[in-house]
């Protein structure tokens, strides 16, 4: 059984589960106000297929797209 990619990029080890879940679920966004997730290194951000955004930033994007 393949459990998917495991991450170790967040300063908070518990947040790495959220990164893995968003990847496995093929998310477009990971919406959070958690500083540890919002400050994940740029190298990882560029490799992810989803954006990590604060809730206010997401709502601004949503309003302009809809």
Residue pairs with C-beta under 8 A, 6 or more apart in sequence:
4 20
4 23
4 24
5 20
5 23
5 24
6 16
6 20
7 16
7 19
7 20
7 23
7 44
8 16
9 16
9 19
9 40
9 41
9 44
10 16
10 19
10 36
10 37
10 40
11 36
11 39
12 34
12 36
12 37
15 34
15 36
15 37
18 30
18 32
18 37
19 30
19 37
19 40
19 44
19 48
22 30
22 48
22 50
23 48
23 49
23 50
26 49
27 50
28 50
28 51
29 50
29 51
29 52
29 53
29 58
30 37
30 50
30 51
30 52
30 53
31 53
31 54
31 55
31 58
32 38
32 52
32 53
32 54
32 55
33 54
33 55
37 52
38 52
38 53
38 54
40 52
45 51
45 52
53 61
